[in-house]
Amino acid sequence: MIATSLALPVAVPLLAAGSAILTGRRRALTRATVIAANLAVLALGAVLLHRTADGSVLTKEMGGWLPGVAIVFAADTFGALMLCTTSLLVVVCLVFAAATGDDRHPLFAPLTLLMSAGVYGALLTADLFNLFVLIEVMLAPSYALLTLTGGRARVSAGRLYLVVNLLASTLFLGGLAVLYGITGTLNLASLANAAREIPEVAVAGGILMLAMATKAAVVPLHGWLPRTYPAAGPAVTALFSGLLTKVGVYVIIRLYAVLHGGDPQWLWLVMAAALLTMVVGVLGAVGEHTMRSILTFHMVSQIGYILLGLALFTGAGLTAAVFYLVQYVLVKAALLVCAGSVEAVRGDGRLDGGRLARREPLLALAFVVAAFSLAGLPPFSGFVAKLTLLRAAALDDAWLAVTLAVAVSLLTLLSMLKIWTGVFAGSGAPPVPADCGPARPERRAGPGLVWPAVVLASFSVLLGLGAEPLLVLSQTAAEGLLDTSTWVEAVRTP
């Protein structure tokens, strides 16, 4: 019964998008529709997570085609975890968008629903061509969302974002063509371990991984992200941070586990990319001077930590990677929501000696919790994630990785302190030149600007103090990635 509902995370947002178009400018009804659709997906994700928590895999063939040809949707612990996390993020960001006014445009709601449908489908599909289609369903609305409102800066950022993602999509499609030409199938279960056994398949798989690495902003393919995300609306940036690059990382992990079978001969390359991404991302953040530009560079850096768990490809390493990915989606979104709230209150996110901690203590508290978690300080979820990852690296004698991970965490903490002193606890705003007129008075942050950040940051506390349930689920997901036989058999014979 539950397996038959695997298409609903795609179908419900798509149907709601049509409804949102029909309601047009009736903003209250449109907001209710959008939030309700994603809450429904969150509820279904919770049910799927409960059903797969023991390592089970739920599958469903779509389209009425014969086995081997039909598109298969599959939910395991890893996919269900990510479905719950991303749908929760979308709900919170939609509330935040209503507060910032990002959702004023009548196309915002249907575009967001289309994007979320693509994300949810990409997390559940077991067919590589369907994965390509769903990623494009995810990306096409994002092109418009980036430039929906705003001036020349957003158009310029949108142009770069469009070109890079279209190039990556073309590369991915080319890899699929090569793979299909060699094997005659794009069903991922039918391709299990094929890259370990057939060199040509390994080349095609490498093309797919390269395309996903571009979309995930892995160094040295990361330059587009810090130049585009800060130009988007505050709520759009938070949405993008938790959805788009994270789908890229999810696909990289899934492909390496199933298609490459965890082939150890390429793990050194994954490790090199992970360490380079960690270091370059954090160093890029050091020279930035606005909240969002700093945080977007850290978005790059933190991807490296997740890839480090994949590079170890052990039970402990993959457990750490899954735990890190889930909690990081919420932590990074919390920080970007804080940045958006600061911009709404002050008019910009510059580090110019503001003192918002006195005027907005709850917002400041949410930032501190999320910032400490990002840096890996106890008792927050980031500490558990990094400690688990460092322990896995130490068990694998990857001491260079341990050293760099600790060093990057320290630099991350310094960046967070830079934001704190520049925005929340500074000595005061800089003097306004005489010819600029009186300074614009700062507005107060309403509940819609503060509570989304508080809700997202609270998960860092919950997952830090009560990490055991998520660690158990992450371990189950890791076992499914280490031994993909259950997933492969379920997808082959749904």
GIGI-V656528 format. One record per backbone hydrogen bond with DSSP energy under -1.0 kcal/mol. NH is the residue of the N-H (numbers start at 1). CO is the residue of the C=O. E is the energy in kcal/mol with one decimal. If there is no record, write none. Layout:
<<NH,CO,E> <NH,CO,E>>
//
This chain:
<<5,2,-1.7> <6,3,-1.6> <8,5,-1.5> <10,7,-1.2> <11,7,-2.7> <12,8,-3.0> <14,10,-1.5> <15,11,-2.6> <16,12,-2.5> <17,13,-2.1> <18,14,-1.6> <19,15,-1.9> <20,16,-2.7> <21,17,-1.8> <22,18,-1.7> <23,19,-2.3> <24,20,-1.0> <26,23,-2.0> <27,25,-2.0> <30,26,-2.3> <31,27,-2.9> <32,28,-2.1> <33,29,-2.2> <34,30,-2.5> <35,31,-2.4> <36,32,-2.4> <37,33,-2.2> <38,34,-1.7> <39,35,-2.4> <40,36,-2.1> <41,37,-1.6> <42,38,-2.3> <43,39,-2.5> <44,40,-2.4> <45,41,-2.8> <46,42,-2.1> <47,43,-1.9> <48,44,-2.7> <49,45,-2.5> <50,46,-2.2> <51,47,-2.2> <52,48,-1.6> <55,52,-2.2> <58,75,-2.5> <60,73,-2.0> <62,71,-3.1> <69,66,-2.2> <70,66,-2.3> <73,60,-2.6> <74,124,-3.7> <75,58,-2.8> <80,76,-2.7> <81,77,-2.4> <82,78,-2.1> <83,79,-2.2> <84,80,-2.3> <85,81,-2.3> <86,82,-2.7> <87,83,-2.0> <88,84,-2.0> <89,85,-2.1> <90,86,-2.3> <91,87,-2.0> <92,88,-2.1> <93,89,-2.7> <94,90,-2.1> <95,91,-1.6> <96,92,-2.1> <97,93,-2.5> <98,94,-1.6> <99,95,-1.3> <100,96,-2.3> <101,97,-1.4> <103,97,-1.2> <104,101,-1.7> <108,105,-1.7> <111,107,-2.2> <112,108,-2.4> <113,109,-2.3> <114,110,-2.3> <115,111,-2.4> <116,112,-2.6> <117,113,-2.3> <118,114,-1.9> <119,115,-2.0> <120,116,-2.8> <121,117,-2.3> <122,118,-2.2> <123,119,-1.5> <125,121,-2.1> <126,72,-2.6> <128,186,-2.9> <131,127,-2.1> <132,128,-2.0> <133,129,-2.3> <134,130,-2.7> <135,131,-2.4> <136,132,-2.0> <137,133,-2.2> <138,134,-2.0> <139,135,-2.4> <140,136,-2.9> <143,139,-1.6> <145,141,-2.7> <146,142,-2.0> <155,151,-1.6> <156,152,-2.6> <157,153,-2.4> <158,154,-2.8> <159,155,-2.0> <160,156,-1.8> <161,157,-2.7> <162,158,-2.6> <163,159,-2.4> <164,160,-2.5> <165,161,-2.1> <166,162,-2.4> <167,163,-2.3> <168,164,-2.4> <169,165,-2.5> <170,166,-2.5> <171,167,-2.3> <172,168,-2.4> <173,169,-2.7> <174,170,-2.3> <175,171,-2.2> <176,172,-2.2> <177,173,-2.2> <178,174,-2.2> <179,175,-2.5> <180,176,-2.9> <181,177,-2.4> <182,178,-1.6> <183,179,-2.5> <184,180,-2.2> <188,126,-2.2> <192,189,-1.3> <193,258,-3.1> <194,191,-2.3> <195,259,-2.1> <198,194,-2.6> <202,198,-1.8> <203,199,-1.8> <204,200,-2.1> <205,201,-3.1> <206,202,-2.1> <207,203,-1.8> <208,204,-2.0> <209,205,-2.4> <210,206,-2.3> <211,207,-2.2> <212,208,-2.2> <213,209,-2.5> <214,210,-1.7> <215,211,-1.8> <216,212,-2.0> <217,214,-1.0> <218,213,-2.6> <221,218,-3.0> <225,222,-1.7> <228,225,-1.5> <229,225,-2.2> <231,228,-1.3> <232,229,-1.3> <237,233,-2.6> <238,234,-1.8> <239,235,-2.2> <240,236,-3.0> <241,237,-2.4> <242,238,-1.4> <243,239,-1.2> <244,240,-1.1> <247,243,-1.8> <248,244,-1.5> <249,245,-2.0> <250,246,-2.6> <251,247,-2.6> <252,248,-2.0> <253,249,-2.4> <254,250,-2.5> <255,251,-3.0> <256,252,-2.4> <257,253,-2.0> <258,254,-2.5> <259,255,-1.0> <260,255,-1.8> <262,256,-2.9> <263,260,-1.2> <266,263,-1.3> <270,266,-1.5> <271,267,-2.7> <272,268,-2.4> <273,269,-2.3> <274,270,-2.4> <275,271,-2.6> <276,272,-2.4> <277,273,-2.3> <278,274,-2.2> <279,275,-2.3> <280,276,-2.7> <281,277,-1.8> <282,278,-1.7> <283,279,-2.2> <284,280,-2.2> <285,281,-1.4> <288,285,-1.3> <291,349,-2.1> <294,290,-2.0> <295,291,-2.5> <296,292,-2.3> <297,293,-1.4> <298,294,-1.8> <299,295,-1.3> <300,296,-1.2> <301,297,-2.0> <302,298,-2.7> <303,299,-1.0> <306,302,-1.3> <307,303,-2.2> <308,304,-1.7> <309,305,-1.4> <310,306,-1.4> <311,307,-2.7> <312,308,-1.5> <313,309,-1.3> <318,314,-2.8> <319,315,-2.0> <320,316,-2.2> <321,317,-2.1> <322,318,-2.5> <323,319,-2.4> <324,320,-2.8> <325,321,-2.5> <326,322,-2.2> <327,323,-2.3> <328,324,-2.3> <329,325,-1.7> <331,327,-2.2> <332,328,-2.7> <333,329,-1.4> <334,330,-2.1> <335,331,-2.0> <336,332,-2.2> <337,333,-2.4> <338,334,-2.1> <339,335,-2.2> <340,336,-2.3> <341,337,-2.4> <342,338,-2.4> <343,339,-2.2> <344,340,-2.0> <345,341,-2.0> <346,342,-3.2> <347,343,-2.1> <351,289,-1.6> <352,350,-1.4> <354,422,-2.1> <356,423,-1.9> <357,424,-2.4> <360,356,-3.5> <364,360,-2.3> <365,361,-2.3> <366,362,-2.2> <367,363,-2.2> <368,364,-2.4> <369,365,-2.5> <370,366,-2.3> <371,367,-3.1> <372,368,-2.8> <373,369,-1.9> <374,370,-2.5> <375,371,-2.0> <377,372,-2.9> <380,377,-1.3> <381,460,-1.3> <384,380,-1.4> <385,381,-2.6> <386,382,-2.6> <387,383,-2.8> <388,384,-2.5> <389,385,-2.0> <390,386,-3.1> <391,387,-2.3> <392,388,-1.9> <393,389,-2.3> <394,390,-2.6> <395,391,-2.4> <396,392,-1.1> <397,394,-1.7> <398,393,-3.0> <399,397,-1.4> <402,398,-1.8> <403,399,-2.5> <404,400,-2.6> <405,401,-2.5> <406,402,-2.1> <407,403,-2.3> <408,404,-2.8> <409,405,-1.8> <410,406,-1.9> <411,407,-2.1> <412,408,-2.3> <413,409,-2.2> <414,410,-2.0> <415,411,-2.0> <416,412,-2.2> <417,413,-2.3> <418,414,-1.9> <419,415,-1.9> <420,416,-2.3> <421,417,-2.6> <422,418,-1.7> <423,419,-2.0> <424,420,-1.3> <425,420,-2.9> <426,354,-2.9> <428,353,-2.0> <436,433,-1.7> <443,345,-1.5> <449,446,-1.3> <450,446,-1.4> <451,447,-2.7> <454,450,-1.9> <455,451,-3.0> <456,452,-2.2> <457,453,-2.6> <458,454,-2.2> <461,457,-1.1> <462,458,-2.6> <463,459,-2.9> <465,461,-3.0> <466,462,-2.2> <471,467,-2.6> <472,468,-2.6> <473,469,-2.3> <474,470,-2.7> <475,471,-2.3> <476,472,-2.2> <477,473,-2.5> <478,474,-2.5> <479,475,-2.4> <480,476,-1.8> <481,477,-1.3> <482,478,-2.4> <483,479,-2.4> <488,484,-3.0> <489,485,-2.7> <490,486,-2.2> <491,487,-2.2> <492,488,-2.3> <493,489,-1.9>>
//
